Amino acid sequence: MVSQSKNITVEYDYHIKISFQDCQLMTLLAAFALLLPKILTDFLQNALLGYADQVMQWPHKPFACDHCGNDQAFIWKTRHGRSTKILTTFQ
């Protein structure tokens, strides 16, 4: 039986190369601010796909078919489907 644990673990390994002209705090903060949208995008994508992968392994899903009420057998047809944009304070 597959556990329906609520904990999702997602692993990240970033290799980031940044160039800047000096080591003043404002320069470093500006460089970091440029990284935030990329980091957030990767985090959201990995977290949501990790959660969805885990949920799809559960014997009973937290959702059901609107027509028949099935909450067990689903085929995830949109896993590599169309991208969705999410607007945040980080872009």
N, C-alpha and C positions, 0 to 999 in steps of 0.2 A: 504494500500500500504506500502511495506517495504522500508524504507529509504536507499538510497545508500550513506550513510555517509562515508567519507574517514578516519574517526577516528576509531582506534581500541584500545580498552582498555583491557589489560591483567593484571590479579592480581597475585601477588606472595606472598607466605608466607613461608619463609625459616626457618627451624630449623636445625642449623648447629652446630656440636660439633667438636672442634679442640683441639688437645693436642700439646703443645710445651714446650720446656725446660726452656726458659727464655723469657724476654720481650724486648730483644734487637731489634732494628728496622729491622735488616737483618733477624732475626728469624721470626718476624711477617710478613715481606714481603714475605719470602719463604713460610710460611703457607698460606698466601693469594693467592699466585701464584698457589698453589695446588688446590685451590677452583675455580679458573677462568674457567677451562674447564667444570666443572660440572654446574656452574652458566650459562655460555654461552650456553651450550647444552640445559638446561631447558628453558632459555630465547628464543632461536631460535625456539624450538619446540612449545612452548606456543604461541609465536607471530605469527608464520606461520600458525598454526592450528586455532588460533583465527581469523586471517584474512580470511583464507579459509572458516571457518564456516560462517563468516559474508557475504562473497561474494556469497556463495551458497544460501543465503536467498534473495539476490537481485532478482528482477524480470528479469532484463537483466544483464547477466554476462559480464565481460570485455574480454571475449574470446568467440569463437564460434566453432562449429563443422566444421572440415575441409571439410566434405562431403556435408552437407546440409545447413550449415550456421546458424543453430539453436544457439541462445544465451540465451535461457530461461530454458529449461527443461534438467537437467543433473542428473545423479545418480553418486554420489561420491564413486566409487568402491574401490579406493586405499587409503582411509583415514587411515586405519590400515595396510597398505601394507608394502613393503620392506623399510628398513631404507636407508637413503642417507647420505654419509659422506661429510662433508664440512671442508676443510682445512683452518685454520685461523692462525694468529700469536699466538693465545692462545691454540693451538693444534687442 
